[in-house]
Amino acid sequence: MSEHRTSIHLSAVQLQSLREDLQEQLEQRRRHLDELREQERDSNGGDGTWQELVASVAAAERAVAELSHAFDRLAAGTYGRCAHCEAAIPFERLEIRPLARTCIDCQRRHEAA
């Protein structure tokens, strides 16, 4: 696992803390997705809640995929780097938003556009 780029601004302890948080979130989301899929299988599709259930499954699948991508970035050594300008994303931001892909400046520019 190459962490040469992230190790410049994130310590091993910080990376481990973020990795553990991501792992916990991924496990919770996978369990939730499994529960939703079971409900979907058991549903007869006859009421309005089935569409809500399908939407919930899709959202849970996106969340699992996003967390998996964060692990891919960890493995590639790009986790904690802005996807736009490649600046270091501060640990404090990653603690709050572990899936953050952009620094605050790039996020603000994106939101203002």
N, C-alpha and C positions, 0 to 999 in steps of 0.2 A: 504494500500500500504506500503510495507516494503522497507525502503530505508536505513537500518542500515549500510550496507556495503559501499554504495556510500557516505553516509553522513560523513564518516570519512575524506574524502578528497575533497568532493564537498559541498559547502555551499548550503543552501536552495535557495538562490538567483541564484546561478550558475545552480542548477538543474532546477529551474523554467525557466531560460533563455534557457537552452538546450531543455527542454520539449516544450516550445513555438516554438523554431526553428524547432524541429522535427514535431510538429503539422502543422506548416505552409507548410513545405516541403511535408508532407503527403497529405494535402489538394490539393496542386498544382499538385502533381503526380496523384492523383485520378481524378482530373478534366481533366488532359492531357490524362489519360487512357480512360476515358469516351469519349473524343473527338476522340481518335484513334479507339475505338470500333465502334463508329458511322460511321466513315469513312470506316471501314472495312465492316460493314453491307451494306453501300451504294455502295461499290465498286462492279464492275462486275467481277473482277478477271481476266480481259482480257489482262491487260498490265503488264509490269515488275515491276511497282510500287506496285502491290498487295503484292508481296513477301517482299518488303521493309516494307510495312505497317504491315504485319504479324510479322516481326522481331521487329518492333517498339512496337507493342502491347506486345510482349513477354518481351521486355526490360522494358517497363513501369510496367508490372505485377511484375517483379523481384524487381524493385525499391520500389513499394508499399509494397511488402512482406518484404523487408529488413527494411523499416521504421516501419512496424508493429512489427517486431522482436525487434527493438530498444525499442518500448513501452513495450513489454513483459519483456525486461531486466530491464527497469525502475521499473515496477511493482514487479519484483522478487528481486530487490535490487542489481542486478549484473551489471547494466549499469555503465560504467566508470571503470570497472575492466577488465584487460587483460584476454582473454579467455584461454591463455596458462599458464601464470605464476601467474595470479590473482593479479598482481601489479596494483596500481592505475594508471589510464590513466590521465595525466594532463588535467586540464580544457582547457588550450590553445590548446591542440591537438583536444579535443572534439569540441571546437568552430569551428575549421577549418574543421574537419572531424567528424561530429556528429554520424556517423555510425561506427566509429572506434571500432574494437573489440579487438585490440591488442595494447600493449605498443610499443614504438618506438624500443626498443631492440628486442623484439620478431618479430616485422615486418621486421626489418633488417635481422635477422637470416632467416626468411622465404624467403625473397627476394634473399638472398645469396645462398640458397639451390638449 
